[in-house]
């Protein structure tokens, strides 16, 4: 459902247009909504809508009015005050702000660094000591000492793997002994990636801090990036139970399919008929291209990348999901820097690297916004910080009443109170701080504090600096509210209102019909003589096992059988024109011949609610939403200024 929210957001997100003289277009409970917003949104989306009726201004006004009514309802319910909403809105603003907190020079350096790393893959193991990002200095020192102790043990007689398995706080380490497999740029958090690519093969890194805690990393291999690969596969799923017979049947099935491939039968056709990966089966088994470390099955990746020539087919192999046969479609080497530049930049914007870019703005922000510092008050602060700071044991005085004044002011209106900086100092006590004397260290931290505050000031004023930023944020705010409202009023209701759903089903039962269905055993072969023999056996009442035993001889699979209940238009069934139970004739399609035993013919009939519940709930949701706006118009007082609207129509229709 989050996709719906994104559609709503995209529907309303618009680029900045020149401000026009705005007038009140309509009011909802006396709250005004203006022509400039309506015009901006309409123009932005004019080329995006496929339905020409939505280009009609009268209908578009109804859509826009309905949207604003829903937002008003959300505000009336107080959804804008919920913590989840506030957190998600702030998260989005943080992401959006990154587009405005940029430095092209720093960005280019990071792009080139990322590309150099992308050309290689590192295999590494790690040991983790967990520590919160906001941990106290004492807890931080404790964690640091713990990881240093583990490093010494890993470098000693115990060995890295044994220490990882026994002491690492990464839950997976007990099984994988800390081994993370192969990875390249952007696969790990940036500090971890940086340390891994800076460590030689066979060496153990110094402790590195990430948001998860302290790590030590052992690099075990480095190789050229194998790029990406496109493969097709045929999969037979592992049974859910431990039944040995069922397990053997699955294995036998994949081996039978492999024999048919060796006999010259078409891989894609076999995938469509027999692969139990339904997502890829319809495409002849073809999967989305992938790189090393992208799949959850190492076994599958290893086989896929081991295939060298196009159309090369693997022998059957087992993964944790089932049995597979893989076919190489294509290999995709790492593209050039120019080809990857856009993608790399987007990844950097979503990655911790973006913090480097943001911090580079500090100097620019300082030049933009004047900062005045109270040097006397700053000197007073330096006087209360002792050398205990170096071993993370310094505490601020309990009484800070003498530090209520501003130690600095940004742009004449953002006051930085001295006691806030003192509290910041407490949090900044780090292991092995090198700057001395203490007054110089405090000055260093104060400059860092100013950098953070001036960037925050710039960030907080983006709406004033960039009107388009304000528009996008306003529209996302409304879109997010609408999502939460629809979840509360429509989506959840449609799932939980069993009586309403039952009534809707009874009134629309004919929309949820089974076509005529056939309970069939479908037999296929590439040999017409074989399929005739199979048909003859069916007519004489022989079992399916008997037929397979008679026709699949000498380690050769001549006939395959698929059984189930299918609608009449499934696969080749329409060709048989089945009207009653019994053995069908023989039909051919592509390279195959088919016959079938029809065990039962089920007439067209309404589906039970359980059989169509997904579509039924979706339709009921749409029904509720279609009637919702009419109810909201009764709940709120809506007044449209028709004169103003007519004026807008003339302007937009020019």
Secondary structure as GFF3:
##gff-version 3
##sequence-region A 1 654
A	DSSP	alpha_helix	2	12	.	.	.	ID=ss1
A	DSSP	beta_strand	24	28	.	.	.	ID=ss2
A	DSSP	beta_strand	31	34	.	.	.	ID=ss3
A	DSSP	alpha_helix	35	45	.	.	.	ID=ss4
A	DSSP	three_ten_helix	52	55	.	.	.	ID=ss5
A	DSSP	alpha_helix	57	76	.	.	.	ID=ss6
A	DSSP	three_ten_helix	79	81	.	.	.	ID=ss7
A	DSSP	alpha_helix	83	97	.	.	.	ID=ss8
A	DSSP	alpha_helix	104	118	.	.	.	ID=ss9
A	DSSP	beta_strand	120	130	.	.	.	ID=ss10
A	DSSP	alpha_helix	137	155	.	.	.	ID=ss11
A	DSSP	alpha_helix	160	167	.	.	.	ID=ss12
A	DSSP	alpha_helix	173	176	.	.	.	ID=ss13
A	DSSP	beta_strand	179	183	.	.	.	ID=ss14
A	DSSP	alpha_helix	190	197	.	.	.	ID=ss15
A	DSSP	beta_strand	208	210	.	.	.	ID=ss16
A	DSSP	beta_strand	213	224	.	.	.	ID=ss17
A	DSSP	beta_strand	228	237	.	.	.	ID=ss18
A	DSSP	alpha_helix	244	262	.	.	.	ID=ss19
A	DSSP	alpha_helix	267	274	.	.	.	ID=ss20
A	DSSP	alpha_helix	278	281	.	.	.	ID=ss21
A	DSSP	beta_strand	290	291	.	.	.	ID=ss22
A	DSSP	alpha_helix	298	306	.	.	.	ID=ss23
A	DSSP	beta_strand	317	318	.	.	.	ID=ss24
A	DSSP	beta_strand	322	332	.	.	.	ID=ss25
A	DSSP	alpha_helix	337	350	.	.	.	ID=ss26
A	DSSP	alpha_helix	353	359	.	.	.	ID=ss27
A	DSSP	alpha_helix	361	368	.	.	.	ID=ss28
A	DSSP	beta_strand	371	373	.	.	.	ID=ss29
A	DSSP	alpha_helix	375	384	.	.	.	ID=ss30
A	DSSP	three_ten_helix	387	391	.	.	.	ID=ss31
A	DSSP	three_ten_helix	401	403	.	.	.	ID=ss32
A	DSSP	beta_strand	406	410	.	.	.	ID=ss33
A	DSSP	beta_strand	414	417	.	.	.	ID=ss34
A	DSSP	alpha_helix	418	427	.	.	.	ID=ss35
A	DSSP	alpha_helix	438	460	.	.	.	ID=ss36
A	DSSP	alpha_helix	462	465	.	.	.	ID=ss37
A	DSSP	alpha_helix	467	486	.	.	.	ID=ss38
A	DSSP	pi_helix	487	491	.	.	.	ID=ss39
A	DSSP	alpha_helix	492	496	.	.	.	ID=ss40
A	DSSP	alpha_helix	498	507	.	.	.	ID=ss41
A	DSSP	three_ten_helix	509	511	.	.	.	ID=ss42
A	DSSP	beta_strand	513	514	.	.	.	ID=ss43
A	DSSP	beta_strand	517	525	.	.	.	ID=ss44
A	DSSP	alpha_helix	528	539	.	.	.	ID=ss45
A	DSSP	alpha_helix	544	551	.	.	.	ID=ss46
A	DSSP	beta_strand	560	567	.	.	.	ID=ss47
A	DSSP	alpha_helix	573	576	.	.	.	ID=ss48
A	DSSP	beta_strand	582	583	.	.	.	ID=ss49
A	DSSP	beta_strand	587	589	.	.	.	ID=ss50
A	DSSP	beta_strand	592	602	.	.	.	ID=ss51
A	DSSP	beta_strand	605	606	.	.	.	ID=ss52
A	DSSP	three_ten_helix	609	611	.	.	.	ID=ss53
A	DSSP	alpha_helix	613	635	.	.	.	ID=ss54
A	DSSP	beta_strand	638	640	.	.	.	ID=ss55
A	DSSP	alpha_helix	642	652	.	.	.	ID=ss56
###
